[in-house]
Each structure stands twice: as structure tokens, then as C-alpha cells.
Amino acid sequence: MDHRQQRVALNDGHSMPVLGFGTTVPEKAHASEVCVATKLAIEAGFRHIDSAYIYKVEEEVGLAIRSKIADGTVKREDIFYTTKLWPTFSRPELVQHSLEMSLNKLQLDYVDLFLIHFPMPLQPGDKIIPRDENGKLLFETVDLCDTWEAMEKCKEAGLAKSIGVSNFNRRQLEMILNKPGLKYKPVCNQVECHPYLNQSKMLDFCKSKDIVLVAYCTLGSSRDTQWVDPNSPVLLEDPVLSAIAKKHKRTPALIALRYLLQRGIVVLARSFNEKRIKENLQVFDFQLTSEDMKRIDGLNRNCRYNTASYLAGHPDFPFHDEY
């Protein structure tokens, strides 16, 4: 097996490649660039593609995947594709409809992983972030356990091979795990994770429940002003990461990614630059020492780049809890 195709077992019998390609569009990029970048990523060796309804790029990503299947680079079963349920589809009767919309855009028969994007149900409608005339967030009183049951039905219908959650805190995860009549545990919790927010407590909790931690914002985010405070520290300029990178003759980005992989975390890396897309696959070509790992552990400062402040008024906002 190609060393780049290292996979982690999921609690439902499936498996997931430990390195994934993220498809959120950088602020100054165009959606069409996602198609080109996704093709480049597949050609370079990425087999795990992470996307979502809210990224508004599933047509482009689907086109890239199908073109790489058509030219013989990959088969459909080689690709692990993730999409996510946006909070405005949290009502149980809207869950499968949301997934079918994604599948229609992708022109695929199934996704490999379907996640609840945020544990904060919002009022359904055509607005991504629904607000009233005073700008107050319009949330929905949906029991997430009912949403989860609808996710389980998507799995049973063969529309999603695996199901999981994203941005859930421990309390919210436990609510699903303790649900009476639970058929399928979440296979993963996708959260922001990097050396400045190392999520050690969430990682320990997930490991104890046989749930995989999947990391986004692994390189500290791309400074998109719509999501990120421009005054937040630049992770890849950290002197400790730079020193370890120099020692290993690698980039600080590769050190940050390798640190997460060695802790048993699945890593999502996004780049629309061909050189960096290829470079990110070098994460399998070296190892950090236990001393390196300890030094990077020491960088944790609970710094969250993606604060989801636009949802902060929600009663189920997950980031008020410690983890």
C-alpha cells in the first residue's frame, strides 16, 4: 500500500485516510479554482476530500472527482468524501433532503461521511444565517437526538457510509452517545485543532469513546477576514515550530501537520497552490521526536481562529465550554 494512503479504522467498520484535502474557498479565490485544486490534490495522492453544503463548491468538487474517475486516476471507492448538514436543515424531515441536494450537486450516489456541521439548529429557509429584523439569530428548538436519528436513516439508506459530528463539545457528544435506542455512534468529531489549540482533553475523551478526532484549521487558518480576527497570532511564524522545521529540513506547516498525525488525529489541509498541495503529502516522510512533541505541546494557548462568532447568540453555542 502507498504510504500516503494511511487510514484510521472507524467504529462502524469503515476506515478514513488520515490526511484530507479541505475545500473551503479562500477569501480572494473563485469557486472554479476549487475544481482545479481538487484535481491537483487527487493527482498528487490525496484520497480524502472534505467539503460541506455551506462552502458552495460541491458542484466543482464533484466535477473534479468524477473527472479523475473518468480518466482512470482513481475509482469511486478510492475516494473518501465528506459533506456536512448545515444547521438550517436540523429538523429531522430536512436531513435526508439536505444530503440529497449535496449528492445532486456532486452527481455521486453516496458520500463516505456525513456530519452535523454545528450543534446549533437554526430556522429553515433560504438564509444561511437566519436573523430577524433586529439582527437577532433565529434559532430552532430541535432536539439534536432527533436530528441524529435522521442521520442514522441516511446511513441505513446507503446515502452515507458513515455519520459523525463537527464542532460538538463533550456535553453535546455525550448527549448523542447516551441517546436511548442509539443505533450508530458518531465515527468522528471534526473540530479546530493545531499547536495553539491542541484539544488534548477533547482528544482523550474521543479516544475513550472510540471516536476519531478530525482537525480543521490545522495550519492556523488562512486569515480570511470573514472568519478570522486579523490580530490573532500567525501560527506558522511561531519560533518553536520554525526551529523544529529547520532541524528536520521541513516547513513549519509540515511540522504542525505531523504533530497532529502523531497524536492519532486525522488532519485536513487546504491549499490551492500546487507546490504546497504536493508538499503537504511529505508529512508521511519523517517523524518528530518525543522531545519535539513535548515542545509543541507547550505552545497550546487555547487560541481559536474560527470562533463562529456569527452563531454566538445561540443557546447551544459549543465553545463556551472548556471542551
N, C-alpha and C positions, 0 to 999 in steps of 0.2 A: 504493500500500500504506500502511496505517495505520502511522505512525512507531513506534507501540508494538509492532508485530509484527516488530521487527528480529530477524533469525535469523543463526545461525552455521552454516556448512557442516560436516558430519561426514565422517570419512574413508571412510564406506561409501556416500556418495551422498545420504544423508538430511540434514535440517537441523533445528536446535533453536532455539526462541525464546531470546533472550539473558537474558530476565527470567522467572524462575519463581516459583510460589507454593508455599511449603512447608506441609506438613500435620501436622507433629508437634504433639501436643496440649500446650498449656501446663499446668503443674502443677495449677492450680486450675480448669481448664476441663473441660468434659464432651465426650465424643466427638460428641454430637449437634451441638455448636457448629461442628464441622468442616464439616458439610453446609452450614450457613448461610453460613459464611465462604467456602467454596469457590464457592458460587453467587454471592456478592457479588464475589469475585475475577474470575470469568468475566464477569459483567455489567460490571465496571469495565474489562476489557480483557486480563486475564491469559489466556494460551493454553497456558502450560507449567505443569503440575501435578506436583509431586514428592511421592511417598509411599513407603511400604515396608510389608512384612509386619509388622514389629515395632511400627509405630505403632498397629496395631489399629484403623484407621479406614477401611479400604478399602471397606467396605460404604457408609459415609456419603459418602465421596468419589465413589464410583461413582454413588450416587443423585443427587448434585449435578450431576455431568457429564451423566448421562442426562436429568435434568430440563431442563437448559439446551439439550440437543439437541432434546428433545421440544417445547420452546416456541419453537424456531426461532432462538435466540440464536446457536448455533454448530452446525456439522456435526461428526461424529466426527473427520474429517480435520483440522479446525482445531485440535483439542486435542492437545498433546504430553504424554503421560502416562508417568511413570517409576515403576517399583516396584523392589524390591531383594530379593536372595536372602540370607536370614539364615544365619549360619554353621552352624546345626544341620542345614541342608539341603545341605551342601557335597559330600556323596557324589554322584557323577555320576548315579546312578539316582534321586536325590531332587530334582534340579534342576528338571526339567520339571514334576514333581508340585507343587513349591512355586509355580511360576509359574501353573499351572492353578488352584491354590487362590486365588491373588490374582485371577485373571480371573473365577473363580466368584463371589467376593465383589463384585467391581466390576460383574459382568454385562456385560463387554466381551469382544470377540473377540480382541483383541490389545493389547499395550502398545507404546508407541513406544520405550521404553528399559528394559532390564533390567540391573541392576547387581549385581555381587558386593558385598554390603554391607561386609564386613570380610574381610581376607585371613587369617582365623584359624578354620579348621574346628573345630567343636565336635561333641560326640557327639549323634547324633539322638535325638529323643524329644519329650515334651510340655513340657519346661522350656526357657525362653528362654535362660537361663544355667545349663547343667547343672553341678552340683557333687556331689562325693562327701560322705560323712557328716562329713568333717572340713572341709568348705567349700572343698576344692581343685577348681579348674576342671577339668572333664572335656573335654580336647581330643581331636581325632580326627586320625589320621595319614592325611590325604587330600592327594594331590598337587593343588595348585591348577590345574595344567595340565590335569588330568583334569576338574576342575570346569569349566574354561574350554571344553573340548571339548563338554561337555553344554550350556553356554550357546550355543555355536555351533549346536548342533542345534535349540535353541529358535528361533533366528533363521531357520534353514532351514525349520522347520515353520510359519513365519509367525506364531508366537505373540508374538514380539518383533521389531520392525522393526530396532532397533539394540541392541547389547550393550556394556557397559562395566564399569568397576570403581569402587570407592569406598574411601577410606582406605588405598590402597596406597602404599607408599613406592617410591622409584626402583628399588631392588633387586627388589622384588616385581613391579613393572611390567615390568622388563627380562626377568624370568623368563617372563612371558606372551609378550612380544614376540619372544623368542628360542626359543620352543617349536617343535620340529620339526613340520612339517605345519600350521602356523598358517593357518587359513582367513580369520579376521577379526580385525583388531586391535581392542583396546578403543577405542571412539569417544571416551571421556572418562574422567577420574579425578575423582570428586567428593570434595573434601576441605574441611576447615575453612579458611577464608581471610577475612581482614579486615585493617584497618590495623595491628593489633597482632601479626598472624601473616600477613605478606603473601605467603609462599610463593614468593618470587621465583625460587629455584633449581628448585623443582618446576615452576613455570610455564615457565621456559626449557627444561627437559627435555621437558615435554609438547609444547610448540610445535615442538621439534626432531623430534618423532616424529609430528606431525600428530594429536595427541590434545588434545581440549578440556579445559580445567580448569573444573570446575563448583564454585562456592563455597557452602558452608553456614555457619551461624553468622556470617553476613555483618555483622550488627549487634552482634556480641559476645555473643550468646545472651541468653535471657530470664531468667537467674538461677534456673532450675529447680534446686532443691537436690539432686534425684536425679542430675543430670548435672554441675552446675557448683559449683565451690568458691565459697562466698558471699564469700570475701575477695578474689576476683580483681577486677582493676580494671574499672570501668564504662566501656566504650569510648565510649559516646555522651556522656559527660561530659568527654571529652578537650578541653582548651582550644584545641588546634590545630584540631581538627575544628569546634569551636564558632566560632572566629574565621573560618574559611573559610566556614562556613554563613552567618554574619552578612553577610559580603561578598557572597555570591550570593543573599541573602534566601531561603535554603532551610533545612531542618532538618539537624542533624548526621547523621541516618540517611541522608538523600538524598546527602550528601557521601560517606559511607562506601560506598554502593552505586555511585555514579558513578565513584569511584576504581577500583573493581574492573572495571566495564564498560570504562573507557578503557584498561585493560591487556589487554583481549581475553578477560576471564573471564566465564563465564556465571554469573549471580547468582540465588540463591534468597533470597526474602524472605518471612518468615512474620509475619502479623498477623491477629488475629481481630477487629480494630477497623475498622469500615467506613471511617472517615475516613483511617486510616493505609494501608489497602489501596489506596484511590484515590490517596493522596499518593505511595505508592511508584512509581506509574506516571509521576510527574513527573520521574523520573530521566533521561528522554529529552529534557527541555525545556531543558537547559542543559549547559554544558561547563566542566570545570576547566582552568585554565591549566597550562602545564608547571611553573610555579613552585608552584602548588597541589599538583600531583602529587609534586613533589620533597619538599615539606614533609610530605606524608602518608607518603611512603616512609620518612621519618626517624622515624616513630612505631613502626616494627617493633620488637618486643621478644620475639619467639618465644613469645608468650603463648597457650597453647592452653586454650580454655574447655571443650571436650568432650574430656577426657583419656582416656575409655574405660577408666578405672582398673579397672572390673569385669572387664576382659579382660587386665589387665597381666601375669598369670601365664602367658600363652600364649607358647610358643616363637617364634611368628611375629608377635608384637606389633609393629605397624609404626612406632610413634612413638619407639622408641629410636634409630633412625637420624636423621641430621640432616634428611634429606628423602627 
